[in-house]
């Protein structure tokens, strides 16, 4: 089943009634609920949640309260959608059923929050050669494939209406140099500087707004003069990948972010040297990608102690090139396949990873390379899935000076148990003893190249 997420994802976590005999229940009071949200006055198609145990072919929406149907529910390739017309802000609801025209019939109640629009407001500096190309023109960075229908107040008495990513009116030329506040009201699904265009002219986001955001992939990447960053409704956003990467001066206020639907945080704060995001209350239950999230974020000290990482598949370079010493002791790593460079060149990290599930991990290369303080207890680690290319654990502790003999012994014993041959391992300055040295000899007998403190 194809699970396309426009408002919220479909999948096995959806609550509802699944009747294998195809019989339908009319007791709406007993139907579990699934939550959705849209902005007022803009029609939007919702992808309805249902279990991935079957592929929906037909669907029906009934008992609408506070909202009207603009286009009836239909299913295509397993994705079932209905388009609503939300006239005013407030709460709405509806019941829906999805069937495969066979044995499976799923029923649920949809709770719909219709949110009032809060304008997206930003400040731009034009006509200054230290801020971009120095001309008087601003081009809004809109992303192909996303929906737009908004009014823009350029801050100089002029307004325009934008209805597509390539609308010519997204370009505006000012009469004179200065700072201008641009206010956008309406539907804006994505923003996409991607280290191009007028990225150096935007200097502040005073309110990210509630404008129907869906994606922040590369949204503010490379915005070298962006500092203040406030607000925003991220409740339907699925990706913040590269959102602030290579934006060295941005200090985003993320304390109020709703991150429940975000799957991809890869590179989100990579090389954002001033950013110190408040992540303590983030809902990461949908998260799958943590690659390089805080790589090079030298001011960051995120609280990730209560993060739900049960769906995460990669932590490659997550805390690399930083001074973060994260509390990851409760992380669920049962689905992680890549841990390479996770703490690379992180001179402050000494994480408690003793309870990590590494049974699916394919590579650990350079995981603690240059992490001078790290002394991880790996006695319970499972190395059975490591790949047989030479660097799957290569340089794992290169540059490390804190790995104890006990913990190094456990690493060697665990690697020896795999029976794999012809790999490289760097143990930093660590030395082995007893059973650890026996394991080391066994590995070397299988053509391992091992570098350590001996």
Secondary structure, DSSP 8 states (H G I E B T S, - for coil): -----SSS--STT--SEEETT------GGG--EEEEEEETTS-EEEE----TTS---EEEEEEEES-EEEEEEEEETTEEEEEEE--SSEEEEEEEEEE-SSS-EEEEEEEEEEE--B-EEEEEEES-TTSTT--SEEE----TTS-EEEEEE-SSS-EEEE-STT-GGGEEE-SS-EEEEEEEEEEE-B---TT-TTTTTEEEEEE--BS---B-TTTTTT-TT--EE-----TT--B-TTSSTT-TT-EE--TT---TT--B-TTTTTT-TT-----TT---TT--B-TTTTTT-TT-----TT---TT--B-TTTTTTS------TT---TT--B-TTTTTT-SS-----TT---TT--B-TTTTTT-TT-----TT---TT--SSTTSSTTTTTT-----HHHHHHHHHHHHTT---S-EEE-TT----HHHHHHHHHHHHTT-EEES--
